[in-house]
């Protein structure tokens, strides 16, 4: 019984660490998106093709971050269902 409790606490700790990491990364990436947005708006030398590439890159990074977070949350649920 003690092993289950320790395992559960470890899993909860790991999940909280992951969630904190994701929040920190989200804040950092949102600030980067804002800075790139300002760069795109203020830089008249950048071609439309370049603007489009940067905008697509930002969108894909955002989508990838959301998908990664969803997959991790689903994995935590599966682990909890399997172990407990």
Residue, then its C-alpha position, 0 to 999 in steps of 0.5 A: x500500500x505504501x508503494x502505491x502512495x509513493x508512486x501516486x505522490x511521485x506522479x502528481x509531483x511530476x505532473x505539477x512540474x510539467x504543468x509549471x514548465x509548460x506555463x513558463x514556456x507558454x509565457x516565454x513563447x507568447x512574449x516571443x510571438x509579440x516581439x516577432x509581431x512588432x518586428x513584422x509590423x515595423x520592418x518594411x524591408x521584409x518581403x511578403x513571403x518572409x512575413x508569411x513564413x514567419x507567421x506560419x512558423x509562429x502558428x505551427x509552434x503554437x499548434x505544436x505546443x498545444x498538441x504536446x500539452x494535450x498529449x502529455x495530459x492524456x498520457x498522465x490520465x492513462x498512467x493514472x488509470x493503469x496504476x490506480 
